[in-house]
Amino acid sequence: MPMRWLGAVLVLTASAGGGWMVARRLRRRPQDLRMAQQAVELLRTEIEYGATPLPTALVTVGQRLQGPVQCLLVGAGGLLGQGQGLSAQEAWRRGLAAAEDCSAWTPTDVRVLAQLGEALGATGAEDQIRHMELCMGRLRLAEEEAARVAASQARMWLYLGVLTGLGMVVLGV
Amino acid sequence: MTAINVDVIWQIAGIGMLIVVAHSVIKAAGREEIAWMVTLAGVVVVLFRVVGVVEQLFAAVRSVFNL
């Protein structure tokens, strides 16, 4: 009997934990997207007013921020600064792949950032700035949508996790 | 004749309560179609549970009337 109860507690904890993780991811997404917008905005300032070289600009902006964007910018800037002959696009792509794992971005969000990466360092400053403005607009829209989804669904996933666990316990005991 | 397992009744009551809460939570999140799907899944699970008991009932009736 005690083993049975232990199993029930484990099932309930695992299920509630799963629901909590989904809810946390949903709540983190608007935050991560806001950070990405800030990063692009700061990067634009560096390129437009500071005329800073791209590797330095990436690392400087990355160090001012936290979370996945820090991974992305510091990673890409570091790769570019090492002088391995990597193009800016390739460095951005690798930085993005590393940042994706620790972020709550969806594949659509990652695609928006990847598209920005294609323009970085490949064209003139004005063109890059236009790309950044476009990227910020898309990120803002995605953030609004993510905030709406988080407000309506995060609590649902939290409750559903616990309820599913309880259901399994009721059916199994 | 075997006695009917009363646990099934408690199980069904428990599932019913859980499904009611899940339905209202999902509906509040604006996913009414999924809420109904969950309710339907609950009904199916309960039906599977009940089938065994109904089978026992028929067996009992048959044995009582020697059918």
gemmi code that builds the backbone of each chain (N, CA, C; Angstrom):
import gemmi

chains = {
    "A": [
        ("MET", (0.818, -1.243, 0.000), (0.000, 0.000, 0.000), (0.844, 1.283, 0.000)),
        ("PRO", (1.877, 1.363, 0.874), (2.678, 2.606, 0.830), (3.324, 2.829, -0.528)),
        ("MET", (3.756, 1.713, -1.195), (4.368, 1.843, -2.514), (3.369, 2.423, -3.517)),
        ("ARG", (2.132, 2.012, -3.360), (1.076, 2.490, -4.240), (0.900, 4.009, -4.098)),
        ("TRP", (0.905, 4.457, -2.845), (0.735, 5.890, -2.589), (1.938, 6.670, -3.081)),
        ("LEU", (3.113, 6.046, -2.904), (4.336, 6.693, -3.391), (4.264, 6.881, -4.910)),
        ("GLY", (3.808, 5.810, -5.586), (3.642, 5.884, -7.039), (2.658, 6.965, -7.421)),
        ("ALA", (1.551, 7.048, -6.661), (0.527, 8.064, -6.952), (1.115, 9.465, -6.814)),
        ("VAL", (1.893, 9.657, -5.746), (2.519, 10.973, -5.531), (3.479, 11.296, -6.661)),
        ("LEU", (4.250, 10.285, -7.092), (5.210, 10.501, -8.179), (4.499, 10.872, -9.482)),
        ("VAL", (3.435, 10.129, -9.800), (2.678, 10.406, -11.031), (2.105, 11.821, -10.985)),
        ("LEU", (1.538, 12.166, -9.831), (0.929, 13.492, -9.669), (1.986, 14.589, -9.803)),
        ("THR", (3.135, 14.370, -9.159), (4.200, 15.375, -9.218), (4.710, 15.541, -10.650)),
        ("ALA", (4.911, 14.413, -11.329), (5.436, 14.478, -12.701), (4.463, 15.213, -13.617)),
        ("SER", (3.194, 14.876, -13.490), (2.202, 15.495, -14.357), (2.060, 16.993, -14.065)),
        ("ALA", (2.018, 17.330, -12.757), (1.912, 18.746, -12.386), (3.159, 19.501, -12.847)),
        ("GLY", (4.315, 18.844, -12.736), (5.568, 19.458, -13.178), (5.557, 19.729, -14.667)),
        ("GLY", (5.032, 18.778, -15.443), (4.930, 18.950, -16.891), (4.068, 20.152, -17.246)),
        ("GLY", (2.906, 20.239, -16.607), (2.008, 21.375, -16.849), (2.667, 22.690, -16.466)),
        ("TRP", (3.389, 22.658, -15.348), (4.060, 23.871, -14.872), (5.142, 24.317, -15.861)),
        ("MET", (5.844, 23.350, -16.443), (6.904, 23.696, -17.399), (6.329, 24.337, -18.660)),
        ("VAL", (5.219, 23.775, -19.143), (4.587, 24.366, -20.342), (4.130, 25.789, -20.022)),
        ("ALA", (3.516, 25.958, -18.818), (3.025, 27.285, -18.429), (4.177, 28.278, -18.311)),
        ("ARG", (5.283, 27.814, -17.762), (6.439, 28.701, -17.573), (7.009, 29.138, -18.924)),
        ("ARG", (7.035, 28.211, -19.862), (7.523, 28.524, -21.208), (6.628, 29.572, -21.871)),
        ("LEU", (5.312, 29.387, -21.697), (4.366, 30.343, -22.283), (4.551, 31.731, -21.668)),
        ("ARG", (4.818, 31.769, -20.351), (4.981, 33.065, -19.680), (6.320, 33.704, -19.995)),
        ("ARG", (7.313, 32.876, -20.336), (8.650, 33.423, -20.608), (8.772, 33.981, -22.023)),
        ("ARG", (7.909, 33.496, -22.927), (8.054, 33.871, -24.343), (7.928, 35.382, -24.564)),
        ("PRO", (6.890, 36.071, -23.997), (6.837, 37.517, -24.213), (8.081, 38.230, -23.678)),
        ("GLN", (8.577, 37.743, -22.547), (9.773, 38.326, -21.938), (10.988, 38.178, -22.862)),
        ("ASP", (11.158, 36.974, -23.395), (12.284, 36.711, -24.302), (12.175, 37.537, -25.588)),
        ("LEU", (10.924, 37.699, -26.057), (10.732, 38.477, -27.280), (11.023, 39.955, -27.027)),
        ("ARG", (10.648, 40.450, -25.840), (10.923, 41.847, -25.482), (12.433, 42.068, -25.441)),
        ("MET", (13.122, 41.086, -24.868), (14.585, 41.167, -24.799), (15.195, 41.210, -26.197)),
        ("ALA", (14.627, 40.397, -27.102), (15.143, 40.360, -28.472), (14.939, 41.717, -29.141)),
        ("GLN", (13.767, 42.330, -28.878), (13.504, 43.669, -29.434), (14.514, 44.681, -28.918)),
        ("GLN", (14.756, 44.621, -27.610), (15.737, 45.536, -26.999), (17.100, 45.348, -27.638)),
        ("ALA", (17.460, 44.085, -27.865), (18.765, 43.783, -28.446), (18.887, 44.395, -29.840)),
        ("VAL", (17.821, 44.214, -30.637), (17.864, 44.743, -32.004), (17.930, 46.272, -31.968)),
        ("GLU", (17.167, 46.868, -31.052), (17.153, 48.327, -30.906), (18.557, 48.845, -30.538)),
        ("LEU", (19.177, 48.184, -29.557), (20.520, 48.602, -29.128), (21.543, 48.409, -30.246)),
        ("LEU", (21.367, 47.309, -30.980), (22.282, 47.014, -32.081), (22.154, 48.091, -33.166)),
        ("ARG", (20.911, 48.515, -33.387), (20.662, 49.566, -34.374), (21.369, 50.859, -33.954)),
        ("THR", (21.241, 51.189, -32.654), (21.890, 52.398, -32.145), (23.403, 52.316, -32.350)),
        ("GLU", (23.952, 51.144, -32.034), (25.412, 50.970, -32.177), (25.839, 51.170, -33.628)),
        ("ILE", (25.047, 50.618, -34.552), (25.427, 50.677, -35.966), (25.161, 52.075, -36.543)),
        ("GLU", (24.011, 52.666, -36.135), (23.609, 53.951, -36.710), (24.445, 55.112, -36.164)),
        ("TYR", (24.572, 55.180, -34.834), (25.240, 56.351, -34.238), (26.695, 56.075, -33.851)),
        ("GLY", (26.944, 54.853, -33.419), (28.305, 54.547, -32.963), (29.223, 54.113, -34.089)),
        ("ALA", (28.641, 53.681, -35.193), (29.403, 53.106, -36.316), (30.426, 52.081, -35.818)),
        ("THR", (29.991, 51.297, -34.808), (30.879, 50.291, -34.215), (30.999, 49.088, -35.153)),
        ("PRO", (32.196, 48.483, -35.241), (32.312, 47.250, -36.041), (31.389, 46.163, -35.483)),
        ("LEU", (30.878, 45.320, -36.371), (29.845, 44.340, -35.975), (30.248, 43.427, -34.799)),
        ("PRO", (31.453, 42.815, -34.806), (31.778, 41.920, -33.677), (31.741, 42.648, -32.336)),
        ("THR", (32.317, 43.863, -32.291), (32.325, 44.636, -31.045), (30.899, 45.022, -30.660)),
        ("ALA", (30.126, 45.468, -31.659), (28.744, 45.880, -31.380), (27.951, 44.719, -30.799)),
        ("LEU", (28.106, 43.534, -31.376), (27.354, 42.355, -30.896), (27.716, 42.037, -29.450)),
        ("VAL", (29.017, 42.009, -29.164), (29.448, 41.648, -27.806), (29.021, 42.730, -26.808)),
        ("THR", (29.183, 44.009, -27.168), (28.821, 45.101, -26.258), (27.334, 45.043, -25.913)),
        ("VAL", (26.508, 44.898, -26.937), (25.062, 44.858, -26.690), (24.706, 43.595, -25.907)),
        ("GLY", (25.321, 42.482, -26.275), (25.023, 41.207, -25.603), (25.332, 41.262, -24.122)),
        ("GLN", (26.423, 41.935, -23.773), (26.800, 41.986, -22.353), (25.850, 42.848, -21.531)),
        ("ARG", (25.123, 43.734, -22.212), (24.188, 44.604, -21.486), (22.868, 43.896, -21.208)),
        ("LEU", (22.633, 42.797, -21.907), (21.345, 42.114, -21.773), (21.507, 40.763, -21.073)),
        ("GLN", (20.367, 40.120, -20.828), (20.400, 38.801, -20.168), (19.597, 37.789, -20.978)),
        ("GLY", (19.692, 36.549, -20.569), (18.864, 35.497, -21.180), (19.379, 35.037, -22.529)),
        ("PRO", (18.465, 34.510, -23.355), (18.893, 33.921, -24.631), (19.545, 34.925, -25.585)),
        ("VAL", (19.110, 36.203, -25.542), (19.725, 37.173, -26.462), (21.194, 37.389, -26.127)),
        ("GLN", (21.501, 37.257, -24.840), (22.916, 37.377, -24.448), (23.718, 36.241, -25.088)),
        ("CYS", (23.154, 35.024, -25.000), (23.785, 33.851, -25.650), (24.012, 34.126, -27.130)),
        ("LEU", (22.941, 34.638, -27.775), (22.978, 34.872, -29.215), (24.047, 35.898, -29.584)),
        ("LEU", (23.975, 37.070, -28.945), (24.864, 38.166, -29.356), (26.320, 37.922, -28.954)),
        ("VAL", (26.512, 37.511, -27.704), (27.887, 37.271, -27.252), (28.488, 36.098, -28.038)),
        ("GLY", (27.654, 35.067, -28.285), (28.132, 33.910, -29.042), (28.531, 34.298, -30.461)),
        ("ALA", (27.627, 35.023, -31.144), (27.902, 35.417, -32.532), (29.081, 36.397, -32.590)),
        ("GLY", (29.071, 37.377, -31.683), (30.156, 38.363, -31.642), (31.493, 37.702, -31.352)),
        ("GLY", (31.496, 36.756, -30.428), (32.726, 36.035, -30.070), (33.268, 35.258, -31.252)),
        ("LEU", (32.366, 34.572, -31.968), (32.779, 33.779, -33.139), (33.374, 34.677, -34.222)),
        ("LEU", (32.727, 35.844, -34.406), (33.229, 36.773, -35.430), (34.582, 37.347, -35.027)),
        ("GLY", (34.708, 37.648, -33.733), (35.930, 38.280, -33.221), (37.130, 37.342, -33.237)),
        ("GLN", (36.883, 36.037, -33.250), (37.995, 35.075, -33.225), (38.790, 35.064, -34.525)),
        ("GLY", (38.202, 35.636, -35.550), (38.900, 35.734, -36.834), (39.112, 34.392, -37.504)),
        ("GLN", (38.097, 33.527, -37.427), (38.220, 32.210, -38.075), (37.762, 32.249, -39.533)),
        ("GLY", (37.501, 33.448, -39.999), (37.038, 33.571, -41.376), (35.560, 33.273, -41.550)),
        ("LEU", (34.832, 33.291, -40.432), (33.382, 33.043, -40.516), (32.685, 34.300, -41.011)),
        ("SER", (31.634, 34.097, -41.806), (30.858, 35.270, -42.220), (29.922, 35.650, -41.067)),
        ("ALA", (29.433, 36.896, -41.111), (28.519, 37.362, -40.051), (27.271, 36.495, -40.010)),
        ("GLN", (26.819, 36.101, -41.197), (25.595, 35.279, -41.266), (25.794, 33.941, -40.561)),
        ("GLU", (26.962, 33.321, -40.826), (27.229, 32.012, -40.238), (27.364, 32.130, -38.720)),
        ("ALA", (28.073, 33.191, -38.267), (28.246, 33.391, -36.821), (26.895, 33.612, -36.157)),
        ("TRP", (26.041, 34.415, -36.804), (24.698, 34.689, -36.258), (23.889, 33.399, -36.191)),
        ("ARG", (24.009, 32.588, -37.249), (23.263, 31.330, -37.303), (23.685, 30.414, -36.151)),
        ("ARG", (24.996, 30.333, -35.921), (25.476, 29.454, -34.837), (25.067, 29.990, -33.471)),
        ("GLY", (25.166, 31.306, -33.309), (24.749, 31.934, -32.047), (23.278, 31.686, -31.788)),
        ("LEU", (22.490, 31.787, -32.863), (21.041, 31.590, -32.742), (20.721, 30.148, -32.358)),
        ("ALA", (21.457, 29.210, -32.964), (21.224, 27.792, -32.648), (21.529, 27.520, -31.182)),
        ("ALA", (22.576, 28.181, -30.648), (22.925, 27.977, -29.233), (21.895, 28.634, -28.329)),
        ("ALA", (21.404, 29.808, -28.747), (20.459, 30.552, -27.902), (19.080, 29.915, -27.900)),
        ("GLU", (18.749, 29.259, -29.006), (17.411, 28.684, -29.167), (17.098, 27.678, -28.053)),
        ("ASP", (18.138, 26.915, -27.675), (17.925, 25.857, -26.677), (17.521, 26.403, -25.310)),
        ("CYS", (18.039, 27.585, -24.969), (17.737, 28.094, -23.615), (16.678, 29.191, -23.670)),
        ("SER", (15.937, 29.272, -24.789), (14.925, 30.328, -24.882), (13.527, 29.727, -24.959)),
        ("ALA", (12.527, 30.620, -24.893), (11.141, 30.159, -25.046), (10.614, 30.572, -26.417)),
        ("TRP", (11.522, 30.900, -27.343), (11.098, 31.304, -28.684), (10.493, 30.119, -29.436)),
        ("THR", (9.507, 30.432, -30.273), (8.943, 29.399, -31.141), (9.748, 29.404, -32.454)),
        ("PRO", (9.593, 28.390, -33.296), (10.318, 28.382, -34.570), (10.057, 29.635, -35.405)),
        ("THR", (8.841, 30.206, -35.312), (8.533, 31.432, -36.065), (9.405, 32.585, -35.577)),
        ("ASP", (9.539, 32.709, -34.255), (10.369, 33.785, -33.690), (11.819, 33.619, -34.140)),
        ("VAL", (12.274, 32.371, -34.121), (13.660, 32.102, -34.511), (13.863, 32.472, -35.981)),
        ("ARG", (12.839, 32.196, -36.804), (12.945, 32.527, -38.226), (13.074, 34.037, -38.433)),
        ("VAL", (12.325, 34.808, -37.631), (12.401, 36.273, -37.737), (13.824, 36.728, -37.438)),
        ("LEU", (14.408, 36.180, -36.381), (15.773, 36.557, -36.001), (16.786, 36.055, -37.035)),
        ("ALA", (16.511, 34.865, -37.592), (17.428, 34.319, -38.594), (17.440, 35.196, -39.846)),
        ("GLN", (16.259, 35.731, -40.198), (16.186, 36.611, -41.374), (16.981, 37.893, -41.165)),
        ("LEU", (16.963, 38.381, -39.933), (17.760, 39.574, -39.629), (19.245, 39.246, -39.805)),
        ("GLY", (19.607, 38.049, -39.364), (21.002, 37.627, -39.468), (21.515, 37.613, -40.891)),
        ("GLU", (20.609, 37.292, -41.836), (21.015, 37.240, -43.247), (21.454, 38.627, -43.753)),
        ("ALA", (20.879, 39.685, -43.141), (21.190, 41.039, -43.622), (22.393, 41.637, -42.887)),
        ("LEU", (22.722, 41.070, -41.736), (23.796, 41.654, -40.911), (25.149, 41.553, -41.606)),
        ("GLY", (25.809, 42.677, -41.689), (27.169, 42.692, -42.230), (27.249, 42.402, -43.714)),
        ("ALA", (26.090, 42.188, -44.362), (26.122, 41.830, -45.780), (25.844, 43.036, -46.663)),
        ("THR", (25.140, 44.013, -46.093), (24.758, 45.181, -46.897), (25.202, 46.466, -46.199)),
        ("GLY", (24.836, 47.597, -46.758), (25.208, 48.883, -46.172), (24.449, 49.135, -44.870)),
        ("ALA", (24.941, 50.135, -44.109), (24.347, 50.427, -42.796), (22.867, 50.761, -42.921)),
        ("GLU", (22.517, 51.544, -43.928), (21.116, 51.973, -44.061), (20.193, 50.789, -44.298)),
        ("ASP", (20.657, 49.891, -45.141), (19.853, 48.712, -45.452), (19.710, 47.817, -44.219)),
        ("GLN", (20.817, 47.694, -43.478), (20.775, 46.877, -42.251), (19.784, 47.472, -41.250)),
        ("ILE", (19.786, 48.810, -41.154), (18.879, 49.481, -40.209), (17.422, 49.244, -40.607)),
        ("ARG", (17.177, 49.273, -41.914), (15.799, 48.998, -42.388), (15.386, 47.574, -42.012)),
        ("HIS", (16.316, 46.631, -42.174), (16.028, 45.249, -41.794), (15.744, 45.147, -40.301)),
        ("MET", (16.502, 45.896, -39.507), (16.309, 45.853, -38.048), (14.952, 46.416, -37.661)),
        ("GLU", (14.549, 47.491, -38.341), (13.234, 48.065, -38.037), (12.125, 47.074, -38.370)),
        ("LEU", (12.290, 46.415, -39.502), (11.306, 45.404, -39.906), (11.258, 44.278, -38.877)),
        ("CYS", (12.438, 43.848, -38.445), (12.536, 42.752, -37.469), (11.879, 43.165, -36.146)),
        ("MET", (12.134, 44.424, -35.725), (11.534, 44.894, -34.462), (10.017, 44.901, -34.542)),
        ("GLY", (9.503, 45.338, -35.687), (8.056, 45.352, -35.881), (7.473, 43.955, -35.764)),
        ("ARG", (8.134, 43.006, -36.395), (7.626, 41.623, -36.358), (7.735, 41.043, -34.959)),
        ("LEU", (8.830, 41.387, -34.272), (8.994, 40.881, -32.900), (7.934, 41.484, -31.978)),
        ("ARG", (7.603, 42.775, -32.225), (6.590, 43.428, -31.395), (5.241, 42.731, -31.571)),
        ("LEU", (4.906, 42.429, -32.816), (3.639, 41.728, -33.080), (3.635, 40.362, -32.400)),
        ("ALA", (4.778, 39.661, -32.530), (4.866, 38.324, -31.919), (4.754, 38.432, -30.408)),
        ("GLU", (5.332, 39.502, -29.827), (5.271, 39.667, -28.369), (3.833, 39.900, -27.904)),
        ("GLU", (3.117, 40.751, -28.661), (1.715, 41.009, -28.303), (0.908, 39.721, -28.331)),
        ("GLU", (1.134, 38.940, -29.379), (0.403, 37.678, -29.512), (0.793, 36.716, -28.385)),
        ("ALA", (2.107, 36.686, -28.076), (2.579, 35.780, -27.020), (1.999, 36.175, -25.673)),
        ("ALA", (1.879, 37.492, -25.428), (1.324, 37.950, -24.149), (-0.139, 37.543, -24.037)),
        ("ARG", (-0.843, 37.645, -25.177), (-2.266, 37.256, -25.175), (-2.404, 35.760, -24.896)),
        ("VAL", (-1.569, 34.975, -25.561), (-1.621, 33.516, -25.383), (-1.261, 33.155, -23.933)),
        ("ALA", (-0.221, 33.814, -23.397), (0.212, 33.498, -22.034), (-0.887, 33.823, -21.040)),
        ("ALA", (-1.562, 34.973, -21.248), (-2.611, 35.371, -20.300), (-3.755, 34.376, -20.292)),
        ("SER", (-4.072, 33.823, -21.462), (-5.250, 32.945, -21.503), (-4.898, 31.477, -21.266)),
        ("GLN", (-3.664, 31.064, -21.609), (-3.396, 29.624, -21.580), (-2.451, 29.130, -20.491)),
        ("ALA", (-1.658, 30.040, -19.913), (-0.676, 29.568, -18.927), (-1.377, 28.902, -17.741)),
        ("ARG", (-2.423, 29.568, -17.240), (-3.130, 29.002, -16.089), (-3.788, 27.669, -16.459)),
        ("MET", (-4.306, 27.617, -17.709), (-4.949, 26.378, -18.158), (-3.969, 25.204, -18.088)),
        ("TRP", (-2.735, 25.404, -18.575), (-1.760, 24.311, -18.580), (-1.390, 23.904, -17.161)),
        ("LEU", (-1.328, 24.927, -16.274), (-1.000, 24.651, -14.877), (-2.053, 23.720, -14.259)),
        ("TYR", (-3.322, 24.087, -14.449), (-4.415, 23.283, -13.899), (-4.492, 21.922, -14.573)),
        ("LEU", (-4.312, 21.929, -15.914), (-4.440, 20.665, -16.643), (-3.393, 19.647, -16.204)),
        ("GLY", (-2.181, 20.138, -15.893), (-1.131, 19.241, -15.409), (-1.574, 18.516, -14.153)),
        ("VAL", (-2.085, 19.300, -13.194), (-2.517, 18.705, -11.921), (-3.713, 17.782, -12.147)),
        ("LEU", (-4.661, 18.250, -12.969), (-5.876, 17.445, -13.191), (-5.564, 16.126, -13.897)),
        ("THR", (-4.647, 16.180, -14.866), (-4.269, 14.936, -15.561), (-3.645, 13.959, -14.574)),
        ("GLY", (-2.763, 14.490, -13.708), (-2.139, 13.646, -12.692), (-3.189, 13.012, -11.787)),
        ("LEU", (-4.130, 13.840, -11.343), (-5.196, 13.323, -10.470), (-6.011, 12.259, -11.196)),
        ("GLY", (-6.298, 12.511, -12.476), (-7.047, 11.540, -13.290), (-6.333, 10.210, -13.356)),
        ("MET", (-5.015, 10.282, -13.598), (-4.246, 9.030, -13.695), (-4.249, 8.293, -12.362)),
        ("VAL", (-4.128, 9.087, -11.275), (-4.126, 8.467, -9.939), (-5.468, 7.798, -9.667)),
        ("VAL", (-6.562, 8.510, -10.001), (-7.908, 7.959, -9.761), (-8.110, 6.672, -10.573)),
        ("LEU", (-7.645, 6.679, -11.820), (-7.822, 5.492, -12.665), (-6.907, 4.342, -12.238)),
        ("GLY", (-5.746, 4.705, -11.708), (-4.762, 3.673, -11.397), (-4.902, 3.058, -10.019)),
        ("VAL", (-5.331, 3.871, -9.044), (-5.384, 3.367, -7.653), (-6.457, 2.302, -7.490)),
    ],
    "B": [
        ("MET", (-22.264, -15.824, -7.142), (-22.428, -14.438, -7.623), (-21.387, -13.552, -6.957)),
        ("THR", (-20.683, -12.762, -7.780), (-19.643, -11.901, -7.192), (-20.227, -10.534, -6.810)),
        ("ALA", (-19.681, -9.963, -5.726), (-20.151, -8.644, -5.284), (-19.585, -7.575, -6.220)),
        ("ILE", (-20.385, -6.549, -6.465), (-19.932, -5.467, -7.353), (-18.896, -4.617, -6.622)),
        ("ASN", (-17.817, -4.335, -7.327), (-16.749, -3.549, -6.734), (-17.188, -2.084, -6.585)),
        ("VAL", (-17.288, -1.620, -5.313), (-17.787, -0.263, -5.063), (-16.766, 0.794, -5.497)),
        ("ASP", (-15.495, 0.406, -5.558), (-14.442, 1.355, -5.956), (-14.745, 2.027, -7.293)),
        ("VAL", (-15.390, 1.234, -8.186), (-15.700, 1.778, -9.522), (-16.562, 3.036, -9.395)),
        ("ILE", (-17.483, 3.009, -8.452), (-18.374, 4.166, -8.281), (-17.562, 5.397, -7.858)),
        ("TRP", (-16.636, 5.188, -6.914), (-15.793, 6.309, -6.473), (-14.922, 6.818, -7.611)),
        ("GLN", (-14.403, 5.874, -8.387), (-13.569, 6.261, -9.535), (-14.354, 7.134, -10.510)),
        ("ILE", (-15.564, 6.674, -10.811), (-16.386, 7.414, -11.779), (-16.723, 8.803, -11.235)),
        ("ALA", (-17.024, 8.856, -9.928), (-17.318, 10.164, -9.317), (-16.096, 11.074, -9.410)),
        ("GLY", (-14.940, 10.512, -9.115), (-13.696, 11.297, -9.178), (-13.431, 11.816, -10.580)),
        ("ILE", (-13.573, 10.905, -11.566), (-13.339, 11.326, -12.960), (-14.331, 12.428, -13.346)),
        ("GLY", (-15.563, 12.260, -12.934), (-16.591, 13.277, -13.229), (-16.193, 14.644, -12.701)),
        ("MET", (-15.740, 14.661, -11.448), (-15.348, 15.955, -10.853), (-14.166, 16.573, -11.598)),
        ("LEU", (-13.177, 15.725, -11.894), (-11.988, 16.231, -12.601), (-12.354, 16.786, -13.975)),
        ("ILE", (-13.248, 16.049, -14.657), (-13.627, 16.482, -16.006), (-14.380, 17.810, -15.955)),
        ("VAL", (-15.229, 17.972, -14.941), (-15.977, 19.234, -14.815), (-15.002, 20.403, -14.643)),
        ("VAL", (-14.015, 20.217, -13.752), (-13.038, 21.292, -13.515), (-12.235, 21.547, -14.797)),
        ("ALA", (-11.757, 20.452, -15.440), (-10.946, 20.610, -16.653), (-11.750, 21.331, -17.735)),
        ("HIS", (-13.022, 20.961, -17.874), (-13.860, 21.593, -18.892), (-13.950, 23.096, -18.662)),
        ("SER", (-14.214, 23.485, -17.401), (-14.376, 24.925, -17.154), (-13.053, 25.672, -17.310)),
        ("VAL", (-11.935, 25.033, -16.926), (-10.625, 25.694, -17.060), (-10.292, 25.913, -18.536)),
        ("ILE", (-10.502, 24.871, -19.344), (-10.160, 24.987, -20.773), (-11.105, 25.970, -21.462)),
        ("LYS", (-12.363, 25.954, -21.057), (-13.330, 26.873, -21.654), (-12.956, 28.319, -21.324)),
        ("ALA", (-12.505, 28.537, -20.086), (-12.092, 29.894, -19.683), (-10.889, 30.369, -20.485)),
        ("ALA", (-10.077, 29.408, -20.969), (-8.898, 29.774, -21.775), (-9.284, 30.003, -23.238)),
        ("GLY", (-10.580, 29.910, -23.541), (-11.038, 30.204, -24.899), (-10.897, 29.055, -25.876)),
        ("ARG", (-10.750, 27.826, -25.370), (-10.635, 26.668, -26.274), (-11.813, 25.739, -26.043)),
        ("GLU", (-12.986, 26.209, -26.418), (-14.185, 25.443, -26.084), (-14.216, 24.080, -26.763)),
        ("GLU", (-13.709, 24.034, -28.012), (-13.774, 22.753, -28.745), (-12.913, 21.706, -28.032)),
        ("ILE", (-11.757, 22.126, -27.497), (-10.904, 21.169, -26.780), (-11.573, 20.761, -25.469)),
        ("ALA", (-12.268, 21.732, -24.833), (-12.981, 21.420, -23.588), (-14.003, 20.309, -23.826)),
        ("TRP", (-14.709, 20.406, -24.946), (-15.708, 19.365, -25.246), (-15.043, 18.038, -25.567)),
        ("MET", (-13.879, 18.122, -26.216), (-13.162, 16.878, -26.532), (-12.732, 16.171, -25.241)),
        ("VAL", (-12.267, 16.971, -24.268), (-11.847, 16.391, -22.981), (-13.041, 15.741, -22.292)),
        ("THR", (-14.182, 16.459, -22.339), (-15.395, 15.904, -21.722), (-15.778, 14.580, -22.378)),
        ("LEU", (-15.698, 14.575, -23.712), (-16.036, 13.357, -24.459), (-15.077, 12.221, -24.086)),
        ("ALA", (-13.781, 12.558, -23.968), (-12.798, 11.543, -23.585), (-13.148, 10.984, -22.202)),
        ("GLY", (-13.565, 11.887, -21.289), (-13.965, 11.451, -19.954), (-15.135, 10.486, -20.010)),
        ("VAL", (-16.109, 10.816, -20.857), (-17.296, 9.945, -20.999), (-16.871, 8.564, -21.507)),
        ("VAL", (-15.967, 8.561, -22.486), (-15.505, 7.280, -23.059), (-14.788, 6.451, -21.983)),
        ("VAL", (-13.917, 7.109, -21.208), (-13.192, 6.395, -20.151), (-14.175, 5.791, -19.142)),
        ("VAL", (-15.164, 6.609, -18.756), (-16.161, 6.119, -17.793), (-16.946, 4.948, -18.386)),
        ("LEU", (-17.295, 5.054, -19.682), (-18.034, 3.963, -20.337), (-17.243, 2.662, -20.284)),
        ("PHE", (-15.929, 2.777, -20.571), (-15.091, 1.572, -20.508), (-15.113, 0.959, -19.121)),
        ("ARG", (-15.112, 1.842, -18.107), (-15.158, 1.349, -16.723), (-16.490, 0.660, -16.439)),
        ("VAL", (-17.556, 1.236, -16.980), (-18.904, 0.749, -16.665), (-19.194, -0.576, -17.360)),
        ("VAL", (-18.612, -0.764, -18.541), (-18.915, -1.970, -19.331), (-18.720, -3.243, -18.504)),
        ("GLY", (-17.610, -3.304, -17.759), (-17.335, -4.494, -16.944), (-18.415, -4.736, -15.908)),
        ("VAL", (-18.838, -3.622, -15.273), (-19.848, -3.736, -14.213), (-21.186, -4.192, -14.798)),
        ("VAL", (-21.526, -3.627, -15.977), (-22.793, -3.998, -16.627), (-22.762, -5.480, -17.007)),
        ("GLU", (-21.593, -5.925, -17.457), (-21.441, -7.338, -17.807), (-21.708, -8.216, -16.577)),
        ("GLN", (-21.148, -7.779, -15.440), (-21.378, -8.516, -14.184), (-22.864, -8.555, -13.850)),
        ("LEU", (-23.531, -7.397, -14.070), (-24.969, -7.301, -13.761), (-25.754, -8.286, -14.614)),
        ("PHE", (-25.449, -8.331, -15.924), (-26.172, -9.250, -16.805), (-25.928, -10.705, -16.396)),
        ("ALA", (-24.670, -10.983, -16.027), (-24.350, -12.351, -15.602), (-25.155, -12.711, -14.361)),
        ("ALA", (-25.277, -11.720, -13.436), (-26.024, -11.966, -12.197), (-27.498, -12.216, -12.498)),
        ("VAL", (-28.060, -11.382, -13.400), (-29.474, -11.518, -13.759), (-29.719, -12.886, -14.389)),
        ("ARG", (-28.783, -13.259, -15.308), (-28.920, -14.539, -16.003), (-28.898, -15.702, -15.000)),
        ("SER", (-27.971, -15.603, -14.014), (-27.858, -16.710, -13.070), (-29.053, -16.761, -12.107)),
        ("VAL", (-29.616, -15.572, -11.782), (-30.768, -15.538, -10.874), (-31.978, -16.203, -11.531)),
        ("PHE", (-32.195, -15.880, -12.824), (-33.363, -16.420, -13.509), (-33.074, -17.697, -14.291)),
        ("ASN", (-31.857, -18.223, -14.115), (-31.444, -19.452, -14.798), (-31.634, -19.368, -16.309)),
        ("LEU", (-31.233, -18.260, -16.918), (-31.419, -18.086, -18.372), (-30.258, -18.686, -19.146)),
    ],
}
model = gemmi.Model(1)
for chain_id, residues in chains.items():
    chain = gemmi.Chain(chain_id)
    for i, (resn, *xyz) in enumerate(residues, 1):
        res = gemmi.Residue()
        res.name, res.seqid = resn, gemmi.SeqId(i, " ")
        for name, pos in zip(("N", "CA", "C"), xyz):
            atom = gemmi.Atom()
            atom.name, atom.element = name, gemmi.Element(name[0])
            atom.pos, atom.b_iso = gemmi.Position(*pos), 0.0
            res.add_atom(atom)
        chain.add_residue(res)
    model.add_chain(chain)
structure = gemmi.Structure()
structure.add_model(model)
structure.setup_entities()
